[in-house]
Amino acid sequence: MARSRTTQRMTAAPAAQHRTTAAAAQHRTTAAATQQRTSNTSAAAVAAAMFSYDFVEDGVDYDTLEALHRGEISAWIEALAQSGLLAESEVAAVAREWGERPSLLLDALLTDADEMTVRRCRLAWASMDRLAPFTFPIAHSG
């Protein structure tokens, strides 16, 4: 038995509404992720503006570079928090990111560096990556 046009429109409407609702939810999720990324990007820009010039002004201190590689970022986070330029949530997000990937802090610090300084720091960082002890045991014998 053929369905009337009214019945077809009524059954198609909820499906279209569901697609619209799903698309709106996806858009909100994407917008929130973009906002978080933008916030973290602006926090990184603030960090670069605060620290980069001083980091490279008299030449890079390789002891500081090694400390960064080890994940010793608390002084940098503290200075960022005390600046008052970022909200606590932004500082916490940056601290989390830098704690997981200290190379992001290095990127911010090298913003004002010349090309050769950037290359030297990247080479030093790569060699520290190769020489760093394994964080996970390779094998357990039992």
N, C-alpha and C positions, 0 to 999 in steps of 0.2 A: 504494500500500500504506500503510495507516495505521500510525503509529508508536505504540509502547506508551507508557503513562504514565511508566514508568521512564525511557525514552529521552528523552521530552519534558522531564522534570525534570532530567536530566543535561545536556541541551543548554542549558536555560534557566539553570542554575546559574552557568556561567562568565560569561554576559552580565550577570547580576545582580551577580556578584562584581566584574566590571569597572566597572559603574556605581557600586558601593559604593567601590571603590578610587579612581575618578575623583572621586567626591564628597569622599572623605577628603583627596585631594590638593588639591582646590579649597579645602576648609576650612583646610588647613594654610597654603596660600598667602594666603588671606584673613586668617587669624590672624596671620601674619608681617607682613603689610601693616598691620594694625591695631596690632600691637605697635610697629612702626616709627613710625606716626603718633602713637601714644600717647607714645612716647619723645620724639619731636620736639615734641609738644605740651607735655610736662612740661618739656623743655629751654626752650621759649619762656616757660613760666610762671616758671621759675627766672630767666631773663633779665629778664622783666618785674619780678619781685620785686627783683632786684638793681639795676636801672637806672632804672625808671620814675619813682620819686619824685624822684630827683636831677635827672632830665632836665627835669621840669616845675616843680620847686620855685621857682626864681627866674625863671621864664619861659623859653620855648624860645629857644635860640640858633639863629638862622636860618643862621649859618655852618655849624653842626653839621648842620643839616638838609640843606644843600647838599652837604656832604661825604658824608652818608649816601646821598643821591640819586646821587652819583658812584660809590657802591660802596665807599667807604673805611670798611671795617668791621673792619679788623685790630685796632684798639685794643679794640673791644667783644668780639671773639672772644678776645683775649688775657686780658682781665679775666674772661671767663666760664671760660676754661681754668684760670686761676690760682686761681679760687675753690675748686676742688676739689669742687664740688657735682655735677659731671657727669663721666661717664666720657669718656675720650678719643674713643671712637667717637661719643658723643652730641655732643660739641663739634664734631667733624669734620662730622657730619650737619647741625648748625645752621649751621656756616660755609658749607657747600655751599648750603643753602637761602637764607641771607641773601646770599650772593654772587650767586646767580641772581636773587633777588627782594629787594632791600634794603627794600622796603616792609614785609616781614614783621618786620624789626627795628624799623621805625617803629611798627608796630602794637604791638609789645611795649613800646616806650618810651612810648607814649601810654596805657598801661593805666590809670594813675592821673590822667590829665589830665581837666580839666573839658570839657564839651561844646564850648564856644567855642574852646578851645585845639585840640581835635581838629579842628574845622572849619577853623581858620586853617592848621593844619599840612597838612591834606588839600588845601586850596586852593593853598597854596604848592607842595606836591608836584606837583599837577596842572599848575601853570604851569611848573614845572621840566621836567615830561614834555614839554610843548609846545615849550619852548625848547631842549631838549637836542639836540645835533647827532646826525644820523643815524649809526648805528653801521655800517651797510652802505652801500656806494655804490649810488646809485640806478641808474646806467647806466654801462656801460663803452663807450668808443668805441675802435675799433681799426682 
